[in-house]
Amino acid sequence: MRQNRCFLQAMIIILIVALIPIAASAQLDGHGPDAWRVTGVAANDVLNARMGPGVDYPIIETFAHNERGLEQITCVPFFTMAHYQAMTEEELNRLPSRWCLMRSADMSKAGWVAQRFLMEDFPDESMAPATSETGLMPQGQVVDHAKDLVRELYERDFLAGLGGPDPLNPAMLTQYFSTEFAHALISRPPGASVLYGAQDFDGSVDEPVADPDTPILRGTTILHVDMMSFGRPQRATFLLRPDAAQAGNPLRIIRVEHEGWSFP
């Protein structure tokens, strides 16, 4: 009986979405792009759209591997940006994988898909979001700008060991990090280096590279820095966005992720 009720509720949602052309916002969560596209699906495959949020629900539609202009109605687990920011890392990790109710650009079909197969769809995919510093740069130039910033950060850190200025000095932090990141680093410094992921480092650092699948996702540039320390391979992932708290909205690091932990 419970399964039948869930089935009926999901069917009602699908019918409402498919048949009523409401000019809804891009995402009921209160944030997000106006349009989405399918990503991570092979060219000879399709993205299954289901009657409900999970693989236990039947497939009712499919989206092409390169489908664009999708409208996101809502996602579950449901949370606003305020909820997300208030949750701890442990609470976020306990959440089930996210599913989103999507509708095609022509409103002819709709269904639930796993969020990991969605990314922001720009009107011109070669263009990234505009900022005062970068202007309306081609995506490749924004990524190159991010690489230069992260590369300089590691170079400055190396030179600091030879007596040069320390880029992690509080007075220099906002040259590389967002204002929020800098405040967090000063008020609650992590127990390990945000650059190397450990207290000690002895090895080599590779050039920053863009994420091969999503170099820019929802306005955030994603870079990886591979390194070898004490004979062990490691990776640092940098997320960068324009910082509205600084004059000119410069591109700055907003988050660094290492194996098992991240900051802030």
Residue pairs with C-beta under 8 A, 6 or more apart in sequence:
6 52
7 51
7 52
7 57
10 51
10 52
10 57
10 112
11 51
13 101
14 51
14 60
14 110
14 111
17 73
17 101
17 103
17 110
18 103
18 107
18 108
18 109
18 110
21 107
24 71
24 73
26 32
26 33
26 34
26 35
26 71
26 72
27 33
27 72
27 73
27 74
27 75
28 73
28 74
28 78
29 74
29 75
29 78
29 79
29 80
29 81
30 80
30 81
31 80
31 81
32 72
32 218
33 72
33 120
33 121
33 218
35 68
35 69
35 70
35 71
35 105
35 120
35 121
35 123
36 70
36 71
36 72
36 102
36 118
36 119
36 120
36 121
37 66
37 67
37 68
37 69
37 70
37 118
37 119
37 120
37 121
38 47
38 63
38 64
38 65
38 66
38 67
38 68
38 70
38 117
38 118
39 117
39 118
39 119
39 213
39 214
40 116
40 117
40 213
41 47
41 65
41 117
42 65
43 65
43 66
44 65
45 65
46 62
46 63
46 64
46 65
47 62
47 63
47 64
47 65
47 67
47 113
47 117
48 59
48 61
48 62
48 111
48 113
49 59
49 60
49 61
49 62
49 63
49 102
49 109
49 110
49 111
49 112
49 113
50 57
50 58
50 59
50 60
50 111
50 112
50 113
51 57
51 58
51 59
51 60
51 111
51 112
52 112
53 76
53 99
53 101
53 112
54 99
54 112
57 112
59 111
60 111
61 109
61 110
61 111
63 70
63 102
63 104
63 109
63 113
67 104
68 105
68 121
69 104
69 105
69 121
70 102
70 103
70 104
70 105
70 118
70 121
71 102
71 103
71 104
71 105
72 100
72 101
72 102
72 118
73 100
73 101
73 102
73 103
73 110
74 100
74 101
75 98
75 99
75 100
75 101
75 115
76 98
76 99
76 100
77 95
77 96
77 98
79 87
84 92
89 262
97 114
97 115
97 116
98 114
98 115
98 116
99 112
99 113
99 114
99 115
100 112
100 113
100 114
100 115
100 118
101 110
101 111
101 112
102 110
102 111
102 112
102 113
102 118
103 109
103 110
104 110
119 214
119 217
119 218
120 216
120 217
120 218
120 219
122 128
122 129
125 139
126 138
126 139
126 140
127 136
127 137
127 138
127 139
128 134
128 136
128 137
128 138
128 139
128 142
128 216
128 219
129 219
129 242
130 136
131 242
131 249
131 250
131 251
132 242
132 248
132 249
133 242
133 248
133 249
133 250
133 251
134 141
134 142
134 145
134 242
134 251
137 145
139 215
139 216
142 216
142 221
142 251
143 210
143 215
143 216
143 221
143 223
145 251
146 208
146 210
146 221
146 223
146 238
146 240
146 251
147 207
147 208
147 209
147 210
147 223
149 176
149 240
149 251
149 252
149 253
150 208
150 223
150 225
150 238
150 240
150 253
151 207
151 208
152 176
153 167
153 176
153 195
153 253
154 195
154 205
154 225
156 164
156 165
156 166
156 167
157 166
157 167
157 168
157 195
159 165
160 166
160 167
160 168
165 172
166 172
167 173
167 175
167 176
168 185
168 194
168 195
170 182
170 186
173 181
173 182
173 185
173 186
174 182
174 243
174 246
174 252
176 252
176 253
177 185
177 252
177 253
177 254
178 241
178 243
178 245
178 246
178 252
178 253
178 254
179 243
179 245
179 246
179 252
180 245
180 254
180 264
181 252
181 253
181 254
181 255
181 263
181 264
184 263
184 264
185 194
185 263
185 264
188 264
190 261
190 263
191 199
192 198
192 199
192 258
192 261
193 199
193 201
194 256
194 263
195 236
195 256
196 227
196 229
196 234
196 236
197 234
197 236
197 258
197 259
197 261
198 229
198 234
200 229
200 230
201 227
201 229
202 229
202 230
203 227
203 228
203 229
203 230
203 231
204 227
204 228
205 225
205 226
205 227
206 225
206 226
206 227
207 225
208 223
208 224
208 225
208 238
209 223
209 224
209 225
209 226
210 221
210 222
210 223
210 224
211 222
211 223
211 224
211 237
214 222
215 221
215 222
216 222
219 241
219 242
220 239
220 240
220 241
220 254
221 239
221 240
221 241
221 251
222 237
222 238
222 239
223 237
223 238
223 240
224 235
224 236
224 237
224 238
225 235
225 236
225 237
225 238
226 233
226 234
226 235
227 233
227 234
227 235
227 236
228 234
234 258
234 259
235 258
235 259
236 256
236 257
236 258
237 256
237 257
237 258
238 253
238 255
238 256
239 253
239 254
239 255
239 256
239 257
240 251
240 252
240 253
240 254
241 251
241 252
241 254
242 249
242 250
242 251
242 252
243 249
243 250
243 251
243 252
243 254
246 252
255 262
255 263
255 264
256 262
256 263
